[in-house]
């Protein structure tokens, strides 16, 4: 890219980003207020941060990098102290041809370039990034860089390492704290620590998709595992059996509750941490993504004084979120609502919530028997896992209670046959069950960077999609490399995809005659049920999600 002597404002006018009148107006304002032109343009909202950064890169013949997608070298990032990086809005991100690559919001900061060159002992290759991206990278990489210091010298002996983790100055303690902090910063729902032969892989699940964030030396594995088990109040000496625990702490003044589970593997214990952010905005029924007809149907089912409503889907499909939204809809002063959960993921004012504790004999079934003697109007059972719970919950729905619960099935009609598998008599199920809400979660396209795609017949045929499902023509897809708003993924947030079966006379007759779930499904479709795939394809047509995302999540 040839160097240009044009000023920043002139380049923005020449590329059509702003008009000459706008430039003159902002220059007049700059003469009164002072400061840099780019910062003033961003502050007034005339130009966004990424456009300024890209224009600066063009002006100085430098490379523009997106730090949300760039594979930052933690060793390079460690060359600069946090205070220096924050002060100068810089972060080293890589080594290239004996140079250290330095991401800068202001590539004219010669003092910062010289400082990094002296500290690292390498000539500096500056590149341009936005200030917010640099801030994000500093939070994620430089603040955790010191946590890696000393890990290579970690003791081989597991008992020595287990004792050391109690000291807050130990590198492994700082590393664990920073990994949790990074996960919260990235809005991750889960952290996975997966030990291998030579290292421990760390992955975050963000919007339902796992992303690798780092590899930790295997020498740190004993201390890493012991530290997390101490935090979760587990037995650090027990390595042969799975364990469960919880951690409660505040990250950046946000209360975070974490559920921790361990699994023994040949290379050490695998640890998964589920992050529950109590400060997150909790959706109502109208926020879940149901089309208006489905929302009206669910509200109609919830208005019934008694009966059973099930929410089905695999782990991570948003069943708990839907159940909590239903409870918020029902939560009135005239109703007594009691829940049985494992664990209690969200505190609901006005609702009596109980947690399962198998260590003292408080199973779902045992608690449900007790709850039914406490005069509830609505009972929510977190999950139907066994025959005893299924039978008690279904009978409770016949005796004047509205029962809400979740069940693991692939679609709505399969929930009926699953109850039969759990030894619930078909005549009881048909009398008690009001309906089943099957669901999945798909990622939403980032509205800031989604791109137009052409749905041609070959394009659809390659993905085994019938043109009747998504008409040939223009649609939306995820942008390669994404943008700042979506951290380079092309997606931001998730939305529910639903399939709602409401019991009627035909479905009840088929069920009592032991008809297969395929016949029940066909009857439900004739009665107006839209399948998961139908609902998902409608969201594709509306530009909410992409065809590739639907294919990834739904058969």
Secondary structure, DSSP 8 states (H G I E B T S, - for coil): -------HHHHHHHTTSS-HHHHHHHHHHHHHH-S-HHHHHHHHTSS-HHHHHHHHHHHTT--B--TTTS---HHHHTTS-HHHHHHHTEEEEEEETTEEEEEES-TT-HHHHHHHHHHHSSEEEEEE--HHHHHHHIIIIIHHHGGGTTGGG--S-HHHHHHHTTSTTSHHHHHHHHHHHHHHHTT-SEEEEEE-SSEEEEEEEETTEEEEEEEEEGGGHHHHHHHHHHHTT--TT--SS-EEEEEEEEETTEEEEEEEEEEEETTEEEEEEEEEETTS----GGGS---HHHHHHHHHHHTSSSEEEEEE-STTSSHHHHHHHHHHHH--TT--EEEEESS--S--TT-EEEE-BGGGTB-HHHHHHHHTTS--SEEEES---SHHHHHHHHHHHTTT-EEEEEE--SSHHHHHHHHHHTT--HHHHHHHEEEEEEEEEEEEE-TTT-EEEEE-HHHHHHTT--TTTS-SEEEEE--TT--TTTTTSSEEEEEEEEEEEE--HHHHHHHHTT--HHHHHHHHHHTT---HHHHHHHHHHTTSS-HHHHHHH--
